[in-house]
Amino acid sequence: MSHTPFIWAAYSIGTVVLLWCALAPLIHKKAVIRDIRKLSQIEERNRDSHS
């Protein structure tokens, strides 16, 4: 019995997991930056309306 399919599967799963670990923080960073910009705009509007 050849173990080649299992080895390829293990390498494939490992590659997907490593890619996810590398890309997830970048995706999360974009969302955080977008949220910070929204909050900043809201704070500016509140400051302008109270002045």
N, CA, C and O atoms as a CHARMM CRD file, in Angstrom:
* protein
*
  204
    1    1 MET  N      0.84500  -1.18600   0.00000 PROA 1      0.00000
    2    1 MET  CA     0.00000   0.00000   0.00000 PROA 1      0.00000
    3    1 MET  C      0.88100   1.23700   0.00000 PROA 1      0.00000
    4    1 MET  O      1.81100   1.35300   0.79900 PROA 1      0.00000
    5    2 SER  N      0.58400   2.15000  -0.89400 PROA 2      0.00000
    6    2 SER  CA     1.36000   3.36900  -1.02600 PROA 2      0.00000
    7    2 SER  C      0.82600   4.45000  -0.07700 PROA 2      0.00000
    8    2 SER  O     -0.38300   4.64200   0.05300 PROA 2      0.00000
    9    3 HSD  N      1.74100   5.13600   0.56800 PROA 3      0.00000
   10    3 HSD  CA     1.35700   6.20300   1.49200 PROA 3      0.00000
   11    3 HSD  C      1.36000   7.57800   0.82700 PROA 3      0.00000
   12    3 HSD  O      1.11400   8.59200   1.48100 PROA 3      0.00000
   13    4 THR  N      1.63500   7.60600  -0.45400 PROA 4      0.00000
   14    4 THR  CA     1.74700   8.87200  -1.17600 PROA 4      0.00000
   15    4 THR  C      0.50300   9.75700  -1.05600 PROA 4      0.00000
   16    4 THR  O      0.65400  10.95400  -0.81100 PROA 4      0.00000
   17    5 PRO  N     -0.71600   9.23300  -1.21500 PROA 5      0.00000
   18    5 PRO  CA    -1.89400  10.10800  -1.08400 PROA 5      0.00000
   19    5 PRO  C     -1.99400  10.75800   0.30800 PROA 5      0.00000
   20    5 PRO  O     -2.37800  11.92100   0.43200 PROA 5      0.00000
   21    6 PHE  N     -1.65000  10.00400   1.33200 PROA 6      0.00000
   22    6 PHE  CA    -1.71400  10.54600   2.67900 PROA 6      0.00000
   23    6 PHE  C     -0.65800  11.63700   2.88900 PROA 6      0.00000
   24    6 PHE  O     -0.91400  12.63700   3.56100 PROA 6      0.00000
   25    7 ILE  N      0.51000  11.43900   2.31900 PROA 7      0.00000
   26    7 ILE  CA     1.58000  12.42700   2.43900 PROA 7      0.00000
   27    7 ILE  C      1.18500  13.70800   1.70600 PROA 7      0.00000
   28    7 ILE  O      1.36200  14.80600   2.23200 PROA 7      0.00000
   29    8 TRP  N      0.64700  13.56600   0.48300 PROA 8      0.00000
   30    8 TRP  CA     0.20500  14.74300  -0.26600 PROA 8      0.00000
   31    8 TRP  C     -0.91500  15.47100   0.47000 PROA 8      0.00000
   32    8 TRP  O     -0.94400  16.70100   0.50200 PROA 8      0.00000
   33    9 ALA  N     -1.82400  14.72000   1.05300 PROA 9      0.00000
   34    9 ALA  CA    -2.91700  15.33100   1.80600 PROA 9      0.00000
   35    9 ALA  C     -2.37100  16.10600   3.01300 PROA 9      0.00000
   36    9 ALA  O     -2.81300  17.22000   3.29100 PROA 9      0.00000
   37   10 ALA  N     -1.41600  15.51400   3.71900 PROA 10     0.00000
   38   10 ALA  CA    -0.84100  16.17500   4.88800 PROA 10     0.00000
   39   10 ALA  C     -0.12600  17.46500   4.47800 PROA 10     0.00000
   40   10 ALA  O     -0.28600  18.49700   5.13000 PROA 10     0.00000
   41   11 TYR  N      0.65400  17.41100   3.41000 PROA 11     0.00000
   42   11 TYR  CA     1.34000  18.61700   2.92900 PROA 11     0.00000
   43   11 TYR  C      0.33200  19.68100   2.46900 PROA 11     0.00000
   44   11 TYR  O      0.52700  20.87200   2.71400 PROA 11     0.00000
   45   12 SER  N     -0.72500  19.25200   1.81500 PROA 12     0.00000
   46   12 SER  CA    -1.74300  20.19900   1.34500 PROA 12     0.00000
   47   12 SER  C     -2.43700  20.88400   2.51400 PROA 12     0.00000
   48   12 SER  O     -2.61000  22.10300   2.51700 PROA 12     0.00000
   49   13 ILE  N     -2.83000  20.10100   3.49500 PROA 13     0.00000
   50   13 ILE  CA    -3.48800  20.67100   4.67100 PROA 13     0.00000
   51   13 ILE  C     -2.53300  21.60500   5.40500 PROA 13     0.00000
   52   13 ILE  O     -2.93300  22.68900   5.83000 PROA 13     0.00000
   53   14 GLY  N     -1.28800  21.20000   5.55500 PROA 14     0.00000
   54   14 GLY  CA    -0.29500  22.04900   6.20300 PROA 14     0.00000
   55   14 GLY  C     -0.09800  23.35900   5.47200 PROA 14     0.00000
   56   14 GLY  O      0.02800  24.40900   6.10200 PROA 14     0.00000
   57   15 THR  N     -0.06800  23.31300   4.14800 PROA 15     0.00000
   58   15 THR  CA     0.08700  24.53200   3.34200 PROA 15     0.00000
   59   15 THR  C     -1.10100  25.46400   3.52400 PROA 15     0.00000
   60   15 THR  O     -0.92500  26.67300   3.67500 PROA 15     0.00000
   61   16 VAL  N     -2.29400  24.91600   3.51100 PROA 16     0.00000
   62   16 VAL  CA    -3.50100  25.73200   3.69300 PROA 16     0.00000
   63   16 VAL  C     -3.49100  26.39000   5.07500 PROA 16     0.00000
   64   16 VAL  O     -3.81000  27.57200   5.20200 PROA 16     0.00000
   65   17 VAL  N     -3.13000  25.63700   6.09300 PROA 17     0.00000
   66   17 VAL  CA    -3.09800  26.18600   7.45300 PROA 17     0.00000
   67   17 VAL  C     -2.05400  27.29400   7.55700 PROA 17     0.00000
   68   17 VAL  O     -2.32400  28.33900   8.14800 PROA 17     0.00000
   69   18 LEU  N     -0.87100  27.08400   6.99300 PROA 18     0.00000
   70   18 LEU  CA     0.16700  28.11400   7.04400 PROA 18     0.00000
   71   18 LEU  C     -0.24600  29.36900   6.27600 PROA 18     0.00000
   72   18 LEU  O      0.00600  30.48600   6.72800 PROA 18     0.00000
   73   19 LEU  N     -0.87200  29.18900   5.12600 PROA 19     0.00000
   74   19 LEU  CA    -1.35600  30.34900   4.37300 PROA 19     0.00000
   75   19 LEU  C     -2.41000  31.10900   5.16400 PROA 19     0.00000
   76   19 LEU  O     -2.39700  32.34000   5.19300 PROA 19     0.00000
   77   20 TRP  N     -3.31700  30.38900   5.80200 PROA 20     0.00000
   78   20 TRP  CA    -4.34500  31.05000   6.60100 PROA 20     0.00000
   79   20 TRP  C     -3.70800  31.82200   7.75900 PROA 20     0.00000
   80   20 TRP  O     -4.11400  32.94500   8.05600 PROA 20     0.00000
   81   21 CYS  N     -2.72000  31.22500   8.40600 PROA 21     0.00000
   82   21 CYS  CA    -2.04000  31.90300   9.51800 PROA 21     0.00000
   83   21 CYS  C     -1.32000  33.15700   9.03700 PROA 21     0.00000
   84   21 CYS  O     -1.17800  34.11300   9.80000 PROA 21     0.00000
   85   22 ALA  N     -0.87200  33.17200   7.81100 PROA 22     0.00000
   86   22 ALA  CA    -0.16900  34.34000   7.27500 PROA 22     0.00000
   87   22 ALA  C     -1.14400  35.41000   6.79500 PROA 22     0.00000
   88   22 ALA  O     -0.86700  36.59900   6.94600 PROA 22     0.00000
   89   23 LEU  N     -2.28000  35.01400   6.21900 PROA 23     0.00000
   90   23 LEU  CA    -3.19800  35.97300   5.60700 PROA 23     0.00000
   91   23 LEU  C     -4.28100  36.48800   6.54600 PROA 23     0.00000
   92   23 LEU  O     -4.76500  37.60300   6.35300 PROA 23     0.00000
   93   24 ALA  N     -4.67200  35.72800   7.54100 PROA 24     0.00000
   94   24 ALA  CA    -5.74400  36.14300   8.44000 PROA 24     0.00000
   95   24 ALA  C     -5.43600  37.46100   9.14900 PROA 24     0.00000
   96   24 ALA  O     -6.32100  38.31400   9.22500 PROA 24     0.00000
   97   25 PRO  N     -4.22000  37.67100   9.67500 PROA 25     0.00000
   98   25 PRO  CA    -3.95000  38.96200  10.32500 PROA 25     0.00000
   99   25 PRO  C     -4.04200  40.14200   9.35400 PROA 25     0.00000
  100   25 PRO  O     -4.46300  41.23000   9.74700 PROA 25     0.00000
  101   26 LEU  N     -3.65800  39.93900   8.10800 PROA 26     0.00000
  102   26 LEU  CA    -3.75700  41.02300   7.13300 PROA 26     0.00000
  103   26 LEU  C     -5.21100  41.39100   6.86400 PROA 26     0.00000
  104   26 LEU  O     -5.55400  42.56900   6.76300 PROA 26     0.00000
  105   27 ILE  N     -6.05400  40.38400   6.75200 PROA 27     0.00000
  106   27 ILE  CA    -7.47400  40.61900   6.52400 PROA 27     0.00000
  107   27 ILE  C     -8.07600  41.31400   7.75100 PROA 27     0.00000
  108   27 ILE  O     -8.85900  42.25500   7.62200 PROA 27     0.00000
  109   28 HSD  N     -7.70300  40.84300   8.92300 PROA 28     0.00000
  110   28 HSD  CA    -8.21100  41.43300  10.16500 PROA 28     0.00000
  111   28 HSD  C     -7.72600  42.87200  10.31000 PROA 28     0.00000
  112   28 HSD  O     -8.47300  43.73100  10.77900 PROA 28     0.00000
  113   29 LYS  N     -6.48500  43.14200   9.91200 PROA 29     0.00000
  114   29 LYS  CA    -5.93200  44.49000  10.01700 PROA 29     0.00000
  115   29 LYS  C     -6.74300  45.47300   9.17100 PROA 29     0.00000
  116   29 LYS  O     -7.01500  46.58900   9.61400 PROA 29     0.00000
  117   30 LYS  N     -7.12700  45.07200   7.97100 PROA 30     0.00000
  118   30 LYS  CA    -7.92800  45.94500   7.10800 PROA 30     0.00000
  119   30 LYS  C     -9.26000  46.27500   7.76000 PROA 30     0.00000
  120   30 LYS  O     -9.71500  47.41600   7.69200 PROA 30     0.00000
  121   31 ALA  N     -9.88900  45.29300   8.39100 PROA 31     0.00000
  122   31 ALA  CA   -11.16800  45.52600   9.05300 PROA 31     0.00000
  123   31 ALA  C    -11.00300  46.46800  10.24000 PROA 31     0.00000
  124   31 ALA  O    -11.84200  47.33900  10.46600 PROA 31     0.00000
  125   32 VAL  N     -9.92900  46.29600  10.99300 PROA 32     0.00000
  126   32 VAL  CA    -9.68600  47.15700  12.15100 PROA 32     0.00000
  127   32 VAL  C     -9.43800  48.59300  11.69900 PROA 32     0.00000
  128   32 VAL  O     -9.96100  49.52900  12.30300 PROA 32     0.00000
  129   33 ILE  N     -8.65500  48.77500  10.65500 PROA 33     0.00000
  130   33 ILE  CA    -8.39000  50.11900  10.13500 PROA 33     0.00000
  131   33 ILE  C     -9.68300  50.77100   9.65700 PROA 33     0.00000
  132   33 ILE  O     -9.90400  51.95800   9.89800 PROA 33     0.00000
  133   34 ARG  N    -10.52500  50.01600   8.99200 PROA 34     0.00000
  134   34 ARG  CA   -11.80900  50.54400   8.52300 PROA 34     0.00000
  135   34 ARG  C    -12.67400  50.97400   9.71700 PROA 34     0.00000
  136   34 ARG  O    -13.30000  52.03300   9.67900 PROA 34     0.00000
  137   35 ASP  N    -12.70600  50.16200  10.76200 PROA 35     0.00000
  138   35 ASP  CA   -13.49100  50.51100  11.94600 PROA 35     0.00000
  139   35 ASP  C    -12.94200  51.75700  12.63700 PROA 35     0.00000
  140   35 ASP  O    -13.71300  52.59600  13.10300 PROA 35     0.00000
  141   36 ILE  N    -11.62900  51.88300  12.70500 PROA 36     0.00000
  142   36 ILE  CA   -11.02200  53.06100  13.32700 PROA 36     0.00000
  143   36 ILE  C    -11.37000  54.31900  12.53100 PROA 36     0.00000
  144   36 ILE  O    -11.66500  55.35900  13.12000 PROA 36     0.00000
  145   37 ARG  N    -11.34100  54.23500  11.21700 PROA 37     0.00000
  146   37 ARG  CA   -11.71600  55.38500  10.38700 PROA 37     0.00000
  147   37 ARG  C    -13.16500  55.78500  10.62100 PROA 37     0.00000
  148   37 ARG  O    -13.47400  56.97300  10.71500 PROA 37     0.00000
  149   38 LYS  N    -14.05500  54.80100  10.71700 PROA 38     0.00000
  150   38 LYS  CA   -15.46500  55.10300  10.97100 PROA 38     0.00000
  151   38 LYS  C    -15.62900  55.79900  12.31600 PROA 38     0.00000
  152   38 LYS  O    -16.34900  56.79200  12.41800 PROA 38     0.00000
  153   39 LEU  N    -14.96800  55.28400  13.34600 PROA 39     0.00000
  154   39 LEU  CA   -15.06400  55.89700  14.66500 PROA 39     0.00000
  155   39 LEU  C    -14.49300  57.31400  14.66600 PROA 39     0.00000
  156   39 LEU  O    -15.02800  58.21000  15.31800 PROA 39     0.00000
  157   40 SER  N    -13.41400  57.50000  13.93800 PROA 40     0.00000
  158   40 SER  CA   -12.81100  58.82200  13.85400 PROA 40     0.00000
  159   40 SER  C    -13.76600  59.81200  13.19500 PROA 40     0.00000
  160   40 SER  O    -13.89400  60.95000  13.64600 PROA 40     0.00000
  161   41 GLN  N    -14.43200  59.38200  12.13400 PROA 41     0.00000
  162   41 GLN  CA   -15.39000  60.25500  11.46200 PROA 41     0.00000
  163   41 GLN  C    -16.56800  60.59200  12.37600 PROA 41     0.00000
  164   41 GLN  O    -17.04900  61.72500  12.38500 PROA 41     0.00000
  165   42 ILE  N    -17.02600  59.61000  13.13600 PROA 42     0.00000
  166   42 ILE  CA   -18.13200  59.85200  14.06200 PROA 42     0.00000
  167   42 ILE  C    -17.71000  60.85300  15.13300 PROA 42     0.00000
  168   42 ILE  O    -18.47000  61.76100  15.47100 PROA 42     0.00000
  169   43 GLU  N    -16.50500  60.69000  15.66600 PROA 43     0.00000
  170   43 GLU  CA   -16.01800  61.61400  16.68500 PROA 43     0.00000
  171   43 GLU  C    -15.87300  63.02700  16.12500 PROA 43     0.00000
  172   43 GLU  O    -16.18500  63.99700  16.81600 PROA 43     0.00000
  173   44 GLU  N    -15.40400  63.15900  14.88600 PROA 44     0.00000
  174   44 GLU  CA   -15.27400  64.47500  14.26700 PROA 44     0.00000
  175   44 GLU  C    -16.64500  65.12200  14.10000 PROA 44     0.00000
  176   44 GLU  O    -16.80100  66.31400  14.36300 PROA 44     0.00000
  177   45 ARG  N    -17.64000  64.34900  13.66400 PROA 45     0.00000
  178   45 ARG  CA   -18.98300  64.88200  13.52200 PROA 45     0.00000
  179   45 ARG  C    -19.54800  65.34300  14.86700 PROA 45     0.00000
  180   45 ARG  O    -20.20300  66.38100  14.95500 PROA 45     0.00000
  181   46 ASN  N    -19.28500  64.55700  15.91000 PROA 46     0.00000
  182   46 ASN  CA   -19.76600  64.92600  17.23600 PROA 46     0.00000
  183   46 ASN  C    -19.08600  66.20600  17.72300 PROA 46     0.00000
  184   46 ASN  O    -19.74000  67.06300  18.31800 PROA 46     0.00000
  185   47 ARG  N    -17.79100  66.34200  17.47800 PROA 47     0.00000
  186   47 ARG  CA   -17.07500  67.55400  17.87100 PROA 47     0.00000
  187   47 ARG  C    -17.60100  68.76700  17.10900 PROA 47     0.00000
  188   47 ARG  O    -17.77900  69.84000  17.68600 PROA 47     0.00000
  189   48 ASP  N    -17.84600  68.59400  15.81700 PROA 48     0.00000
  190   48 ASP  CA   -18.33800  69.70400  14.98200 PROA 48     0.00000
  191   48 ASP  C    -19.74600  70.13300  15.41600 PROA 48     0.00000
  192   48 ASP  O    -20.06100  71.32300  15.41300 PROA 48     0.00000
  193   49 SER  N    -20.57800  69.17800  15.78200 PROA 49     0.00000
  194   49 SER  CA   -21.95500  69.51300  16.15100 PROA 49     0.00000
  195   49 SER  C    -22.02700  70.15800  17.53500 PROA 49     0.00000
  196   49 SER  O    -22.95900  70.91200  17.81500 PROA 49     0.00000
  197   50 HSD  N    -21.05400  69.87000  18.40500 PROA 50     0.00000
  198   50 HSD  CA   -21.04300  70.46000  19.74500 PROA 50     0.00000
  199   50 HSD  C    -20.34600  71.80500  19.78200 PROA 50     0.00000
  200   50 HSD  O    -20.43500  72.51100  20.78600 PROA 50     0.00000
  201   51 SER  N    -19.65300  72.18100  18.71600 PROA 51     0.00000
  202   51 SER  CA   -18.91900  73.45500  18.70200 PROA 51     0.00000
  203   51 SER  C    -19.78700  74.61600  18.33700 PROA 51     0.00000
  204   51 SER  O    -19.31100  75.75000  18.28400 PROA 51     0.00000
